[in-house]
Amino acid sequence: MLKWILLTFVLANSFALEISIDSAKDNFIKYATLDIRDSKPFTCKEIKNDFDAVKEILCTFSKRPSRSLKHIQNDFFKVDTVVKGDKFFVVIKPFYKIKLIPEIFDLTKDNEVFNADVNISNHWSILGYKKKFPLFKKEEVSQIALNFPFYLDKDKLPYVGSLDIKGNPVHIKKIEDVKEYLKVKKYYKEKQYESCLQTVNDVLKTYPNTLFRAELLYYKIKVYAKIKDWDNVISYAKEFLREYSSDENVAEVLSLMAKAYAKLGQNTDADYFFDRLFTEHTDTKFAQYGYIYKGEMLEESGGITKAIKYYKKALYETKDLEVAANAAYHLASLYLSYRPKEASQYAMKIVQAKPSYFMEDFKASQKMMQEFANQEYYKTAAAIADAMLHEIDATYDEYEELLKDRALWLAKTKNKQKALKAINEYLKKFPDGDFIDAVQIAKDALFFEVSDLNATAKLTEFDKLIQEYQNDSIGKRALYEKAKLLLKEGKYSAVLGLKEELESLDKTEYKDVKKIIQDAAIGEMQESLRNKNCKQVLVISNEYNITLSDKWDDGIYECAMKGGDFQLSKNIALKNLKSKSLDERKKWLYRYIKVDFATGNYSDVIDAAKDLISLIEDDKNSKYKEAYRYLFDTYERLEKKNKMIDGMAKIEEVFGLDYKDIDRYVSMITLGSERHDDNMTIKYATKVMQIQEKSDSHVQSPYVEFALYQAYMDKKEYNKALKVIQSLDTLKLSNTLRSRQKYLLGSVLSKLWRDDEAKKAYNEAIKADPKSSWAKLAKSALEL
């Protein structure tokens, strides 16, 4: 029984030449056919080896094609083309067996067939097979046998073609727009967007009433979207939605139209079409693409949080790998700068599910890959490089660098075996490559690497090797690797303990021994600085001849401040005040202010603070805004009261009503009271009460309320004074302070001619603390 499956791929179509490959099965055994057709007859011939087996078939054409043809191959043969002079050759080479058959009869037209040995034909078939010749039974024919033609007339079946509903024949003319429509699909699939667009326009012009108008318009919209011509996307999408509102492609058109409006910055219009897409086509993949497009729109307008929400919605709702990869790519790109761990997780989702997606934007993927490496996510960077390497070959300019990057990044991961394999692949493919030195160094660094041992176990192994091969190169290498590992693990004092042994190694072979010791000494210094052990820092510096450069100044300053060595702190600060970096000058000027304030050098504080403020006054988010507070506190200590007023105004401008400044506001209340400046007292007492109310803390009560009360009384604003003094009713006060509060309450009530309430307040003052002076004043007031 004959069982076959037919798959056809049109591989080339240039002038009138057509080459096609068919794959099939004969009783579950695979074979393939290759058909070559041309409008003009051409010759094909079998070229055999010494064993009478066909080693290739050569077809010759008198005319060169208008464009070059690509190399073609399948499981049975490969097809190459050669141009020599004006002639054009097609060469077919088999992987197994091959048979050339001339096709000189058309059984739909010819009434007779016969065995013909021809050298030229418009159509040749080539059959590729493994062992058994498929479909036909081969029989040997005698060379002297007669070759009679076979007539088909009697065996021909009746044929009438298509019938209409009444049974009458339907005469259909050849439809050329079908062929053109298929071209459009082909061009789009091959990303030949200019050809695709031109073909669409030609078809619509030549066949204005074509049945494929909707499909052609649909492809036109898609092409404009691909080339980012958003105005035309909108224009033709409007036409499509108006004329083909029930078409199966409406969802995709809506998504592209919304995206186009978003890219043009017309977010309101975009949202309208996004809403339509999400409500009318909820469960389609284009709604999920819409989530991505809306996320892009939100991201471009600064709505990062909302953009993330839409990207995640697309990712977790879709079942389409392309959509999922797209969404994950956006999330990885967005998170990369500030949440690289999450970015890595999304990038690895793409690697695992659809690695080819990284080729959608090669340059952007390269940038993402490099950024992962910069963030020390080497495994992710290498995985992206690996995914891209699977999609390109050595003809790409970036191939060698990608191969190098993958190898070097893998060398920085735990998978040393995989790293070694990648390194060897680069060395094999590019033995004289541009990055050969860096790759070779990476390979040397893998020496003595044991992937399944931790650092402690490795050190134990190194000690065994040192002991066993004391005077051998293995022992010396083990000592060298041990020092490097100790340095890597931050065991700097242990490295310094090996100083003499390391210095005895061959300096020509181990050229960086001095650097290892130096780095260990620097590391020990850094460790001492972190522990504020300034004495140890200086000891190491002297012993290993390490000059304390500017990069150590931060730690030394902090160490000196902690130990109370203000002179050293001031010297370090002074040294850096002339830094070329403005940011450095700001930092050290601020530190200089702190030292002088701590040591009581207030005149220097004022000068330095003024200089710093002039540098940061336009930066509302400066890290050194505290200078305004240091300046005010200095004015207060020097009793420069007018300056205090200016300083307080600046603090309020810079920090707003901040709880940290409550004591400073109280100082201004005191100054107002001293100057009998009721307006100043009212101003700052009111602010203190606001701060206390906001923080639900009343540490400055009742001092603030009493001061504010008195200022209102002095200004005869009795109702305001009443409200302030009554606010103390809800606070817990000592008996004496409560007696005072009630007395003052009675006083203001008397001023307001509310005598009964005033008497009640006086009695409460007496009851609160009968022995206080306020109780006595209350009694006197009652007797009046």
VOTORNU-684425 format. One record per residue (C-alpha): residue in three letters; x, y, z. Coordinates in steps of 0.25 Angstrom, whole numbers, padded with zeros to 4 digits, always signed. Example, Ala and Ser with C-alpha at 12.3 -4.5 7.8 and 13.67 -1.06 7.14 Angstrom:
<nodes>
ALA+0049-0018+0031;SER+0055-0004+0029;
</nodes>
This chain:
<nodes>
MET+0000+0000+0000;LEU+0005+0014-0004;LYS+0006+0024+0008;TRP+0012+0037+0005;ILE+0012+0051+0011;LEU+0016+0063+0002;LEU+0022+0076+0007;THR+0026+0086-0004;PHE+0036+0098-0002;VAL+0038+0108-0014;LEU+0052+0111-0013;ALA+0055+0120-0024;ASN+0048+0128-0035;SER+0057+0136-0044;PHE+0054+0140-0059;ALA+0045+0128-0063;LEU+0053+0117-0055;GLU+0046+0110-0043;ILE+0053+0100-0034;SER+0044+0093-0024;ILE+0047+0082-0014;ASP+0036+0071-0009;SER+0038+0062+0002;ALA+0029+0049+0003;LYS+0028+0035+0009;ASP+0026+0022+0001;ASN+0021+0011+0011;PHE+0027+0020+0022;ILE+0040+0021+0015;LYS+0045+0035+0013;TYR+0049+0040-0001;ALA+0050+0054-0008;THR+0048+0060-0022;LEU+0054+0072-0028;ASP+0047+0079-0040;ILE+0054+0089-0049;ARG+0045+0096-0059;ASP+0048+0107-0069;SER+0040+0114-0080;LYS+0051+0110-0090;PRO+0057+0096-0091;PHE+0070+0093-0084;THR+0079+0081-0082;CYS+0082+0072-0070;LYS+0091+0060-0069;GLU+0096+0050-0059;ILE+0111+0050-0056;LYS+0115+0036-0051;ASN+0127+0031-0043;ASP+0135+0019-0046;PHE+0125+0010-0040;ASP+0114+0014-0049;ALA+0107+0022-0037;VAL+0102+0036-0040;LYS+0111+0046-0032;GLU+0104+0059-0037;ILE+0094+0064-0047;LEU+0098+0077-0055;CYS+0087+0085-0062;THR+0092+0096-0072;PHE+0084+0109-0075;SER+0088+0119-0086;LYS+0084+0131-0078;ARG+0088+0136-0065;PRO+0078+0139-0054;SER+0074+0154-0050;ARG+0078+0151-0036;SER+0087+0141-0029;LEU+0081+0128-0023;LYS+0083+0123-0009;HIS+0090+0110-0005;ILE+0079+0099-0004;GLN+0079+0086+0003;ASN+0070+0075+0010;ASP+0073+0061+0015;PHE+0075+0055+0001;PHE+0082+0065-0007;LYS+0088+0079-0007;VAL+0087+0089-0019;ASP+0097+0099-0022;THR+0098+0109-0034;VAL+0110+0114-0042;VAL+0112+0125-0052;LYS+0123+0124-0063;GLY+0123+0135-0073;ASP+0109+0136-0079;LYS+0105+0122-0075;PHE+0097+0118-0062;PHE+0099+0104-0056;VAL+0091+0097-0045;VAL+0098+0086-0038;ILE+0091+0075-0030;LYS+0099+0066-0021;PRO+0093+0054-0014;PHE+0095+0049+0000;TYR+0090+0035-0003;LYS+0084+0031-0017;ILE+0079+0040-0028;LYS+0071+0038-0041;LEU+0069+0048-0053;ILE+0056+0047-0060;PRO+0052+0056-0072;GLU+0037+0061-0071;ILE+0033+0062-0086;PHE+0018+0058-0085;ASP+0007+0066-0078;LEU-0004+0055-0075;THR-0015+0066-0075;LYS-0012+0069-0089;ASP-0005+0058-0096;ASN-0012+0045-0101;GLU+0000+0037-0102;VAL+0013+0034-0095;PHE+0026+0026-0098;ASN+0039+0023-0093;ALA+0048+0035-0098;ASP+0063+0037-0097;VAL+0064+0052-0098;ASN+0075+0062-0094;ILE+0067+0075-0094;SER+0054+0078-0087;ASN+0046+0089-0080;HIS+0044+0081-0068;TRP+0053+0071-0061;SER+0050+0063-0048;ILE+0061+0057-0039;LEU+0058+0046-0029;GLY+0066+0045-0016;TYR+0065+0032-0008;LYS+0073+0023+0001;LYS+0072+0009-0003;LYS+0060+0004-0010;PHE+0055+0012-0023;PRO+0041+0018-0018;LEU+0027+0017-0025;PHE+0032+0010-0037;LYS+0036-0004-0040;LYS+0049-0004-0048;GLU+0050-0015-0059;GLU+0061-0017-0068;VAL+0057-0014-0083;SER+0065-0021-0094;GLN+0073-0011-0103;ILE+0067-0018-0116;ALA+0052-0017-0111;LEU+0042-0009-0118;ASN+0038+0004-0112;PHE+0023+0006-0115;PRO+0015+0018-0110;PHE+0004+0016-0100;TYR-0009+0022-0104;LEU-0018+0028-0092;ASP-0031+0031-0100;LYS-0038+0019-0096;ASP-0035+0020-0081;LYS-0038+0035-0080;LEU-0049+0038-0070;PRO-0059+0049-0073;TYR-0056+0062-0067;VAL-0065+0075-0067;GLY-0059+0084-0057;SER-0066+0093-0047;LEU-0081+0093-0047;ASP-0091+0104-0042;ILE-0103+0101-0033;LYS-0111+0097-0045;GLY-0101+0087-0050;ASN-0096+0095-0061;PRO-0081+0097-0064;VAL-0074+0109-0058;HIS-0064+0116-0066;ILE-0053+0123-0057;LYS-0043+0132-0063;LYS-0029+0130-0057;ILE-0028+0139-0045;GLU-0015+0147-0045;ASP-0017+0154-0032;VAL-0016+0141-0024;LYS-0002+0139-0029;GLU+0001+0154-0025;TYR-0005+0152-0011;LEU+0003+0140-0009;LYS+0015+0149-0012;VAL+0011+0159-0002;LYS+0011+0148+0009;LYS+0024+0143+0005;TYR+0031+0157+0005;TYR+0025+0160+0018;LYS+0030+0147+0024;GLU+0044+0149+0018;LYS+0044+0163+0024;GLN+0045+0170+0010;TYR+0036+0181+0014;GLU+0038+0190+0003;SER+0035+0179-0007;CYS+0023+0175+0001;LEU+0018+0189+0001;GLN+0020+0192-0014;THR+0013+0179-0017;VAL+0001+0182-0009;ASN+0000+0196-0016;ASP+0002+0189-0030;VAL-0009+0179-0027;LEU-0019+0189-0022;LYS-0016+0198-0034;THR-0017+0186-0044;TYR-0029+0179-0038;PRO-0037+0190-0030;ASN-0048+0180-0028;THR-0039+0168-0023;LEU-0045+0159-0013;PHE-0033+0160-0005;ARG-0034+0175-0002;ALA-0036+0173+0013;GLU-0024+0164+0014;LEU-0016+0174+0005;LEU-0020+0185+0014;TYR-0017+0177+0026;TYR-0002+0174+0021;LYS-0001+0189+0018;ILE-0004+0193+0032;LYS+0006+0182+0037;VAL+0017+0187+0028;TYR+0016+0201+0032;ALA+0016+0197+0047;LYS+0029+0189+0044;ILE+0036+0201+0038;LYS+0030+0210+0049;ASP+0022+0219+0039;TRP+0011+0222+0050;ASP+0003+0232+0042;ASN+0001+0223+0031;VAL-0003+0212+0041;ILE-0014+0220+0047;SER-0019+0225+0033;TYR-0020+0211+0027;ALA-0025+0205+0040;LYS-0036+0215+0040;GLU-0040+0210+0026;PHE-0039+0196+0030;LEU-0048+0197+0043;ARG-0058+0205+0035;GLU-0059+0195+0023;TYR-0056+0182+0030;SER-0061+0183+0044;SER-0064+0168+0045;ASP-0051+0163+0039;GLU-0043+0153+0047;ASN-0031+0162+0047;VAL-0038+0174+0055;ALA-0032+0171+0068;GLU-0018+0172+0062;VAL-0021+0185+0055;LEU-0027+0191+0067;SER-0014+0187+0075;LEU-0005+0194+0064;MET-0014+0206+0063;ALA-0013+0208+0078;LYS+0002+0206+0078;ALA+0003+0216+0066;TYR-0005+0227+0074;ALA+0004+0224+0086;LYS+0017+0225+0078;LEU+0012+0239+0073;GLY+0009+0243+0087;GLN-0006+0244+0085;ASN-0009+0236+0098;THR-0023+0239+0099;ASP-0026+0234+0085;ALA-0017+0222+0088;ASP-0025+0219+0101;TYR-0038+0219+0093;PHE-0033+0208+0084;PHE-0026+0201+0096;ASP-0040+0200+0103;ARG-0047+0195+0091;LEU-0036+0184+0089;PHE-0037+0180+0104;THR-0052+0179+0104;GLU-0055+0174+0090;HIS-0044+0164+0089;THR-0040+0160+0103;ASP-0035+0146+0100;THR-0027+0149+0088;LYS-0012+0149+0087;PHE-0013+0163+0081;ALA-0020+0168+0094;GLN-0007+0163+0101;TYR+0001+0170+0091;GLY-0007+0182+0094;TYR-0003+0181+0109;ILE+0011+0182+0104;TYR+0009+0194+0095;LYS+0001+0201+0107;GLY+0013+0198+0116;GLU+0022+0204+0106;MET+0013+0217+0105;LEU+0013+0218+0121;GLU+0028+0216+0122;GLU+0031+0227+0112;SER+0022+0236+0120;GLY+0029+0233+0133;GLY+0018+0223+0138;ILE+0028+0212+0142;THR+0020+0205+0152;LYS+0008+0204+0143;ALA+0016+0200+0131;ILE+0022+0188+0140;LYS+0007+0184+0143;TYR+0003+0183+0128;TYR+0016+0176+0124;LYS+0014+0166+0135;LYS-0001+0165+0131;ALA+0003+0161+0117;LEU+0014+0151+0122;TYR+0005+0143+0132;GLU-0008+0143+0124;THR-0002+0139+0110;LYS+0000+0125+0105;ASP+0008+0130+0093;LEU+0023+0129+0094;GLU+0025+0142+0085;VAL+0017+0150+0094;ALA+0023+0144+0107;ALA+0037+0147+0102;ASN+0033+0161+0098;ALA+0027+0164+0111;ALA+0039+0158+0119;TYR+0049+0166+0110;HIS+0042+0179+0114;LEU+0042+0175+0129;ALA+0057+0171+0128;SER+0061+0184+0121;LEU+0053+0192+0131;TYR+0058+0186+0144;LEU+0072+0184+0139;SER+0077+0198+0144;TYR+0072+0197+0159;ARG+0067+0182+0161;PRO+0077+0174+0153;LYS+0073+0161+0160;GLU+0059+0162+0155;ALA+0064+0166+0142;SER+0072+0154+0141;GLN+0060+0145+0145;TYR+0052+0151+0133;ALA+0064+0150+0123;MET+0066+0135+0127;LYS+0051+0132+0124;ILE+0054+0137+0110;VAL+0066+0128+0109;GLN+0059+0116+0114;ALA+0046+0118+0106;LYS+0049+0126+0093;PRO+0064+0129+0092;SER+0063+0133+0077;TYR+0055+0146+0082;PHE+0068+0153+0086;MET+0071+0154+0071;GLU+0058+0163+0069;ASP+0067+0175+0073;PHE+0081+0170+0072;LYS+0088+0184+0077;ALA+0078+0185+0089;SER+0081+0171+0093;GLN+0096+0173+0092;LYS+0094+0185+0101;MET+0086+0177+0111;MET+0096+0166+0111;GLN+0107+0176+0114;GLU+0099+0183+0125;PHE+0097+0169+0132;ALA+0112+0167+0131;ASN+0114+0181+0137;GLN+0105+0177+0148;GLU+0113+0164+0150;TYR+0101+0155+0146;TYR+0111+0147+0137;LYS+0102+0135+0136;THR+0091+0143+0130;ALA+0100+0151+0121;ALA+0107+0138+0116;ALA+0093+0131+0114;ILE+0089+0143+0105;ALA+0102+0142+0097;ASP+0100+0127+0095;ALA+0085+0129+0090;MET+0090+0139+0080;LEU+0102+0130+0076;HIS+0092+0120+0072;GLU+0085+0129+0062;ILE+0097+0134+0055;ASP+0110+0129+0049;ALA+0124+0133+0046;THR+0120+0142+0035;TYR+0114+0152+0045;ASP+0124+0163+0050;GLU+0120+0161+0064;TYR+0122+0146+0064;GLU+0136+0146+0069;GLU+0133+0156+0080;LEU+0121+0149+0085;LEU+0129+0136+0086;LYS+0139+0143+0094;ASP+0129+0150+0103;ARG+0122+0137+0106;ALA+0135+0130+0109;LEU+0140+0141+0119;TRP+0127+0142+0126;LEU+0125+0127+0128;ALA+0139+0127+0134;LYS+0134+0137+0145;THR+0123+0127+0148;LYS+0123+0114+0156;ASN+0122+0106+0144;LYS+0137+0105+0141;GLN+0135+0092+0132;LYS+0125+0100+0123;ALA+0135+0112+0123;LEU+0146+0103+0118;LYS+0138+0097+0107;ALA+0134+0111+0102;ILE+0149+0116+0103;ASN+0154+0104+0095;GLU+0143+0107+0085;TYR+0148+0121+0083;LEU+0162+0116+0082;LYS+0159+0106+0072;LYS+0151+0115+0063;PHE+0160+0127+0064;PRO+0174+0123+0067;ASP+0179+0136+0063;GLY+0167+0144+0067;ASP+0166+0159+0072;PHE+0164+0154+0087;ILE+0173+0142+0087;ASP+0181+0148+0099;ALA+0170+0151+0108;VAL+0164+0137+0105;GLN+0177+0130+0107;ILE+0178+0138+0121;ALA+0165+0133+0125;LYS+0168+0119+0121;ASP+0181+0120+0130;ALA+0173+0125+0141;LEU+0164+0112+0141;PHE+0177+0104+0144;PHE+0176+0098+0158;GLU+0161+0101+0158;VAL+0153+0090+0165;SER+0138+0092+0162;ASP+0133+0083+0173;LEU+0141+0088+0184;ASN+0139+0100+0193;ALA+0149+0110+0197;THR+0153+0103+0210;ALA+0155+0089+0203;LYS+0163+0096+0192;LEU+0172+0102+0202;THR+0174+0088+0209;GLU+0177+0082+0195;PHE+0187+0093+0192;ASP+0194+0090+0206;LYS+0195+0076+0202;LEU+0202+0079+0189;ILE+0211+0089+0195;GLN+0216+0078+0205;GLU+0217+0067+0195;TYR+0224+0075+0184;GLN+0232+0085+0192;ASN+0243+0087+0182;ASP+0235+0084+0169;SER+0227+0094+0160;ILE+0214+0088+0165;GLY+0217+0092+0179;LYS+0221+0106+0175;ARG+0209+0107+0166;ALA+0200+0102+0178;LEU+0207+0113+0187;TYR+0204+0123+0177;GLU+0189+0119+0175;LYS+0187+0118+0190;ALA+0192+0132+0192;LYS+0182+0137+0181;LEU+0171+0129+0187;LEU+0174+0135+0201;LEU+0174+0149+0195;LYS+0161+0146+0188;GLU+0154+0141+0201;GLY+0159+0153+0208;LYS+0169+0146+0217;TYR+0179+0157+0215;SER+0187+0155+0228;ALA+0189+0140+0223;VAL+0195+0145+0210;LEU+0204+0154+0217;GLY+0209+0142+0225;LEU+0213+0136+0212;LYS+0221+0148+0208;GLU+0235+0142+0209;GLU+0231+0129+0202;LEU+0224+0137+0191;GLU+0236+0146+0189;SER+0245+0134+0187;LEU+0237+0129+0174;ASP+0242+0131+0160;LYS+0239+0146+0157;THR+0239+0143+0142;GLU+0228+0132+0143;TYR+0220+0138+0154;LYS+0221+0153+0150;ASP+0209+0158+0159;VAL+0214+0152+0173;LYS+0218+0166+0177;LYS+0204+0171+0173;ILE+0198+0160+0181;ILE+0206+0164+0194;GLN+0203+0179+0191;ASP+0188+0176+0189;ALA+0188+0168+0202;ALA+0194+0179+0210;ILE+0184+0189+0204;GLY+0173+0179+0207;GLU+0178+0178+0222;MET+0178+0194+0222;GLN+0164+0194+0217;GLU+0160+0184+0227;SER+0166+0192+0238;LEU+0160+0205+0233;ARG+0146+0198+0234;ASN+0149+0194+0248;LYS+0154+0208+0251;ASN+0168+0202+0255;CYS+0176+0214+0251;LYS+0188+0209+0258;GLN+0189+0196+0249;VAL+0186+0205+0237;LEU+0199+0213+0239;VAL+0207+0201+0243;ILE+0204+0194+0230;SER+0206+0206+0222;ASN+0220+0208+0228;GLU+0224+0193+0227;TYR+0220+0191+0212;ASN+0223+0205+0208;ILE+0209+0209+0204;THR+0206+0223+0203;LEU+0193+0228+0209;SER+0187+0234+0196;ASP+0174+0242+0195;LYS+0165+0229+0193;TRP+0168+0226+0208;ASP+0164+0239+0213;ASP+0149+0236+0215;GLY+0153+0224+0225;ILE+0164+0232+0232;TYR+0154+0244+0234;GLU+0144+0235+0240;CYS+0154+0228+0248;ALA+0160+0241+0254;MET+0146+0246+0257;LYS+0142+0234+0264;GLY+0155+0234+0272;GLY+0154+0249+0275;ASP+0166+0253+0268;PHE+0160+0265+0262;GLN+0173+0271+0257;LEU+0176+0259+0248;SER+0161+0260+0243;LYS+0163+0275+0240;ASN+0176+0273+0233;ILE+0170+0262+0224;ALA+0158+0271+0221;LEU+0167+0283+0218;LYS+0175+0275+0209;ASN+0163+0271+0200;LEU+0157+0285+0200;LYS+0164+0289+0187;SER+0159+0276+0180;LYS+0157+0278+0165;SER+0144+0270+0167;LEU+0132+0279+0171;ASP+0125+0268+0178;GLU+0138+0265+0186;ARG+0139+0279+0190;LYS+0125+0279+0195;LYS+0127+0267+0203;TRP+0140+0271+0210;LEU+0135+0285+0212;TYR+0123+0279+0220;ARG+0133+0270+0228;TYR+0141+0282+0231;ILE+0129+0289+0237;LYS+0126+0277+0246;VAL+0140+0277+0251;ASP+0140+0292+0254;PHE+0127+0291+0261;ALA+0131+0280+0269;THR+0143+0287+0274;GLY+0136+0301+0276;ASN+0143+0308+0264;TYR+0131+0316+0261;SER+0137+0326+0252;ASP+0142+0316+0243;VAL+0129+0309+0243;ILE+0122+0321+0238;ASP+0131+0324+0227;ALA+0131+0309+0222;ALA+0116+0308+0224;LYS+0114+0320+0215;ASP+0124+0315+0204;LEU+0116+0301+0204;ILE+0103+0308+0204;SER+0107+0316+0192;LEU+0110+0303+0185;ILE+0098+0295+0188;GLU+0087+0306+0189;ASP+0081+0302+0176;ASP+0081+0287+0179;LYS+0069+0284+0188;ASN+0073+0270+0189;SER+0087+0272+0193;LYS+0093+0262+0203;TYR+0099+0274+0210;LYS+0087+0282+0214;GLU+0091+0280+0229;ALA+0100+0292+0227;TYR+0088+0301+0229;ARG+0086+0295+0242;TYR+0100+0296+0246;LEU+0101+0311+0242;PHE+0088+0314+0251;ASP+0093+0306+0263;THR+0106+0314+0262;TYR+0099+0327+0261;GLU+0091+0323+0273;ARG+0104+0320+0281;LEU+0110+0333+0277;GLU+0097+0340+0281;LYS+0097+0346+0267;LYS+0082+0348+0268;ASN+0079+0355+0255;LYS+0086+0345+0248;MET+0078+0334+0255;ILE+0066+0340+0249;ASP+0071+0339+0235;GLY+0077+0325+0237;MET+0063+0321+0243;ALA+0056+0326+0230;LYS+0066+0318+0221;ILE+0064+0305+0230;GLU+0049+0306+0228;GLU+0051+0309+0213;VAL+0060+0297+0211;PHE+0054+0287+0221;GLY+0040+0291+0223;LEU+0033+0288+0236;ASP+0043+0277+0241;TYR+0042+0271+0255;LYS+0058+0271+0255;ASP+0057+0287+0256;ILE+0047+0288+0267;ASP+0058+0292+0277;ARG+0062+0303+0267;TYR+0048+0308+0266;VAL+0047+0308+0281;SER+0060+0317+0281;MET+0053+0327+0272;ILE+0041+0327+0282;THR+0051+0330+0293;LEU+0057+0341+0284;GLY+0044+0347+0282;SER+0040+0347+0296;GLU+0054+0354+0300;ARG+0051+0364+0289;HIS+0036+0366+0293;ASP+0034+0363+0279;ASP+0020+0357+0279;ASN+0019+0355+0264;MET+0032+0346+0265;THR+0027+0339+0277;ILE+0014+0336+0270;LYS+0020+0332+0257;TYR+0029+0321+0263;ALA+0021+0317+0274;THR+0010+0314+0264;LYS+0020+0306+0256;VAL+0024+0298+0268;MET+0010+0294+0271;GLN+0008+0290+0257;ILE+0020+0281+0257;GLN+0015+0275+0270;GLU+0001+0272+0265;LYS+0007+0266+0253;SER+0016+0257+0261;ASP+0007+0254+0272;SER+0018+0259+0282;HIS+0017+0270+0291;VAL+0031+0271+0297;GLN+0031+0286+0296;SER+0018+0288+0304;PRO+0014+0295+0311;TYR+0025+0305+0309;VAL+0021+0308+0295;GLU+0006+0310+0298;PHE+0009+0319+0310;ALA+0018+0327+0301;LEU+0008+0328+0290;TYR-0003+0331+0300;GLN+0005+0343+0305;ALA+0008+0348+0292;TYR-0007+0348+0288;MET-0011+0354+0301;ASP-0001+0365+0299;LYS-0007+0368+0285;LYS-0021+0367+0292;GLU-0025+0356+0283;TYR-0032+0349+0294;ASN-0040+0339+0286;LYS-0027+0333+0280;ALA-0021+0333+0294;LEU-0033+0326+0299;LYS-0032+0315+0289;VAL-0017+0313+0291;ILE-0018+0312+0306;GLN-0030+0302+0305;SER-0022+0293+0296;LEU-0014+0289+0309;ASP-0027+0283+0315;THR-0024+0270+0307;LEU-0009+0269+0312;LYS-0004+0263+0324;LEU+0003+0274+0333;SER+0009+0275+0347;ASN+0000+0281+0358;THR+0007+0294+0358;LEU+0007+0295+0342;ARG-0008+0291+0342;SER-0010+0302+0353;ARG-0003+0312+0344;GLN-0011+0308+0332;LYS-0025+0309+0339;TYR-0021+0323+0345;LEU-0017+0328+0331;LEU-0030+0322+0325;GLY-0038+0330+0336;SER-0030+0343+0332;VAL-0034+0342+0318;LEU-0048+0338+0321;SER-0049+0351+0330;LYS-0044+0359+0318;LEU-0055+0353+0310;TRP-0066+0357+0321;ARG-0069+0342+0323;ASP-0068+0344+0338;ASP-0075+0331+0342;GLU-0066+0322+0334;ALA-0054+0331+0339;LYS-0058+0328+0353;LYS-0059+0313+0350;ALA-0045+0313+0344;TYR-0039+0321+0356;ASN-0045+0310+0365;GLU-0039+0299+0357;ALA-0025+0306+0358;ILE-0026+0307+0373;LYS-0031+0292+0373;ALA-0019+0287+0364;ASP-0008+0292+0374;PRO-0013+0300+0386;LYS+0001+0304+0390;SER+0006+0310+0377;SER+0007+0324+0374;TRP-0003+0322+0363;ALA-0013+0318+0373;LYS-0011+0330+0381;LEU-0013+0339+0369;ALA-0025+0332+0366;LYS-0031+0334+0380;SER-0027+0349+0378;ALA-0035+0349+0365;LEU-0047+0343+0372;GLU-0047+0354+0383;LEU-0048+0365+0373;
</nodes>
